[in-house]
Amino acid sequence: LYGKETLGYLEAAQRHAAKIGLNLDFTTALAAAQRFAAAGTAIRAVQLKPPADTARLNQALRATEEAFLNPTGLPHRPWYKHLIYDPGEYTGYEAVVIPGVNEAIEAADAPRAQSQLAALSEALNRAAATLEAAAK
């Protein structure tokens, strides 16, 4: 579900960017989100029939969430590091999905949006790789 939701967030961002005339390449991010969604489906099957020792599975799930942290943080707010959910720059503590990407689109800042798409793609691929390894 997390992967499918993330894919939906990217598709919505892509539609919004197109609507305001911002030319961005979502190809890599969408592929990474699809990979993450597939890895999530595979790990869900493992969760439904867990191994006797669940420590490795639990560690993988924890590591997957950590994969979404960007050490440099979000633009204008380096103390917020999660690339999928974080408080918005102008929303107080209300969560914003894929905040780096969406806030750059809102600002019509194509270079920043493309950079944030790249960071998000890397995070999604890290998370997917962690789940894929745990699902074997």
C-alpha positions as CSV (number, residue, x, y, z in Angstrom):
1,L,0.0,0.0,0.0
2,Y,2.8,2.4,0.9
3,G,4.3,1.9,-2.6
4,K,1.0,2.3,-4.4
5,E,0.3,5.5,-2.4
6,T,3.7,6.9,-3.3
7,L,3.2,6.1,-6.9
8,G,-0.1,8.0,-6.7
9,Y,1.6,11.0,-5.1
10,L,4.1,11.1,-8.0
11,E,1.3,10.8,-10.6
12,A,-0.6,13.7,-8.9
13,A,2.6,15.8,-8.8
14,Q,3.2,15.0,-12.5
15,R,-0.3,16.2,-13.4
16,H,0.0,19.3,-11.3
17,A,3.4,20.2,-12.9
18,A,1.9,19.7,-16.4
19,K,-1.1,21.9,-15.5
20,I,1.1,24.8,-14.5
21,G,3.4,24.3,-17.5
22,L,6.5,23.0,-15.6
23,N,8.4,20.6,-17.8
24,L,9.8,17.9,-15.5
25,D,11.0,14.4,-16.2
26,F,9.2,11.9,-13.9
27,T,10.4,8.8,-15.7
28,T,13.0,7.7,-13.2
29,A,10.9,8.5,-10.1
30,L,7.9,6.7,-11.5
31,A,10.0,3.6,-12.3
32,A,11.5,3.7,-8.8
33,A,8.0,4.0,-7.2
34,Q,6.8,1.1,-9.3
35,R,9.8,-1.0,-8.1
36,F,9.1,0.0,-4.5
37,A,5.4,-0.9,-4.9
38,A,6.3,-4.4,-6.3
39,A,8.8,-4.9,-3.5
40,G,6.1,-4.0,-1.0
41,T,3.8,-6.6,-2.5
42,A,6.5,-9.2,-2.2
43,I,7.3,-8.3,1.5
44,R,3.6,-8.4,2.3
45,A,3.6,-12.0,1.3
46,V,6.4,-12.7,3.7
47,Q,4.6,-10.9,6.4
48,L,1.5,-13.0,5.9
49,K,3.6,-16.2,6.4
50,P,6.5,-14.8,8.6
51,P,9.6,-16.8,9.4
52,A,10.0,-18.3,12.8
53,D,12.6,-15.7,13.6
54,T,11.2,-12.3,12.5
55,A,14.2,-10.2,13.6
56,R,15.6,-10.0,10.0
57,L,12.1,-9.1,8.6
58,N,11.6,-6.4,11.3
59,Q,15.1,-5.0,10.6
60,A,14.4,-4.8,6.9
61,L,11.1,-2.9,7.5
62,R,12.9,-0.5,9.8
63,A,15.7,0.0,7.3
64,T,13.2,0.6,4.6
65,E,11.7,3.6,6.4
66,E,15.2,4.9,7.1
67,A,15.9,4.7,3.4
68,F,13.5,7.6,2.9
69,L,15.6,10.0,5.0
70,N,17.8,12.5,3.1
71,P,20.8,13.4,5.2
72,T,20.8,16.9,3.8
73,G,17.2,17.4,4.6
74,L,14.5,19.2,2.6
75,P,15.2,22.5,0.8
76,H,14.7,25.5,3.2
77,R,14.3,23.1,6.1
78,P,17.3,20.8,6.6
79,W,16.0,19.5,9.9
80,Y,13.2,17.7,8.1
81,K,14.6,14.7,6.3
82,H,11.8,12.4,5.2
83,L,11.2,12.5,1.5
84,I,7.7,11.0,1.5
85,Y,5.9,12.7,4.4
86,D,7.0,15.8,6.4
87,P,5.4,19.0,7.6
88,G,4.9,21.5,4.8
89,E,7.0,24.6,4.6
90,Y,3.9,26.8,5.0
91,T,1.4,24.4,6.6
92,G,2.6,24.4,10.2
93,Y,2.8,20.7,11.2
94,E,0.3,19.5,8.5
95,A,1.9,16.8,6.5
96,V,2.8,17.2,2.9
97,V,3.4,14.2,0.6
98,I,6.7,14.1,-1.3
99,P,7.3,17.6,0.1
100,G,10.5,18.4,-1.7
101,V,9.0,17.7,-5.1
102,N,5.6,19.2,-4.4
103,E,6.9,22.4,-2.8
104,A,9.3,22.9,-5.7
105,I,6.4,22.5,-8.2
106,E,4.3,25.0,-6.2
107,A,7.2,27.4,-6.4
108,A,7.5,26.7,-10.2
109,D,11.2,25.9,-9.5
110,A,12.0,23.3,-12.2
111,P,15.7,22.8,-11.3
112,R,14.8,22.2,-7.6
113,A,11.9,20.0,-8.5
114,Q,14.1,17.9,-10.8
115,S,16.7,17.6,-8.1
116,Q,14.1,16.6,-5.5
117,L,12.7,14.0,-8.0
118,A,16.3,12.5,-8.3
119,A,16.7,12.4,-4.5
120,L,13.3,10.7,-4.1
121,S,14.1,8.2,-6.9
122,E,17.3,7.2,-5.1
123,A,15.4,6.8,-1.8
124,L,12.7,4.7,-3.4
125,N,15.3,2.5,-5.0
126,R,17.2,2.1,-1.7
127,A,13.9,1.2,0.0
128,A,13.0,-1.3,-2.7
129,A,16.4,-2.9,-2.6
130,T,16.0,-3.4,1.1
131,L,12.6,-5.0,0.8
132,E,13.7,-7.2,-2.2
133,A,16.6,-8.6,-0.2
134,A,14.3,-9.4,2.8
135,A,11.7,-11.0,0.6
136,K,14.2,-13.6,-0.7
